Amino acid sequence: MKKSFLLSLLVLFVASSMLTSCRWKTTKNALKHGEVLKSSIESFEKNRSKLADRIVESLEEAESALTSESPDLPNVSKDFEKE
């Protein structure tokens, strides 16, 4: 009886330690994925900001070219499309 009780306690201890280690692995894995996600979001935001700046710059150039005395519409539109 005493042996079976000790054996059952040992089994419970091993099972609980396995569950705890699995939870820690899951937490560690989630933290790694979270860092990758955070890095990806920061990279996306940086690239989005650069693109927005380039679009605004291209629109300003097109505006100044179109408001000149005699704008060359085909050339301005080609330059704008290229940008």
C-alpha positions in Angstrom: 0.0 0.0 0.0 2.8 2.4 0.9 4.7 1.6 -2.3 1.6 2.2 -4.5 1.0 5.5 -2.7 4.7 6.6 -3.2 4.5 5.4 -6.8 1.3 7.4 -7.4 2.9 10.5 -5.8 6.0 10.0 -8.1 3.7 9.7 -11.2 1.8 12.9 -10.1 5.1 14.8 -9.6 6.5 13.7 -13.0 3.2 14.5 -14.8 3.0 18.0 -13.2 6.6 18.8 -14.0 6.1 17.7 -17.6 3.0 20.0 -17.8 4.9 22.9 -16.3 7.8 22.4 -18.7 5.4 22.2 -21.7 3.8 25.5 -20.6 7.2 27.1 -20.3 8.1 25.9 -23.8 4.8 27.2 -25.1 5.4 30.6 -23.4 9.0 30.7 -24.7 7.8 29.9 -28.2 5.0 32.5 -28.0 7.5 35.1 -26.9 9.8 34.3 -29.9 6.8 34.6 -32.3 5.8 37.8 -30.6 9.3 39.3 -31.1 9.2 38.3 -34.8 5.7 39.8 -35.2 6.9 43.0 -33.5 9.9 43.2 -35.8 7.8 42.6 -38.9 5.3 45.3 -37.9 8.1 47.8 -37.3 9.7 47.0 -40.7 6.3 47.3 -42.4 5.7 50.7 -40.8 9.1 51.9 -41.8 8.6 50.9 -45.4 5.0 52.3 -45.4 6.3 55.6 -44.2 9.1 55.7 -46.9 6.5 54.9 -49.6 4.1 57.5 -48.4 7.0 60.1 -48.4 7.9 59.1 -52.0 4.3 59.3 -53.1 3.9 62.8 -51.6 7.1 63.9 -53.2 6.0 62.5 -56.6 2.7 64.3 -56.4 4.3 67.6 -55.5 6.7 67.3 -58.5 3.7 66.5 -60.8 1.8 69.4 -59.4 4.6 71.9 -60.0 5.1 70.5 -63.5 1.4 70.8 -64.3 1.1 74.3 -63.0 4.0 75.7 -65.1 3.3 78.0 -68.0 3.1 75.3 -70.7 3.1 71.9 -69.2 4.1 68.9 -71.3 1.2 66.6 -70.3 2.5 63.3 -71.9 5.9 63.8 -70.3 4.5 64.7 -66.9 2.2 61.7 -66.9 5.0 59.4 -68.0 7.3 60.7 -65.2 4.5 60.4 -62.7 3.6 56.8 -63.7 7.3 55.9 -63.6 7.6 57.2 -60.0 
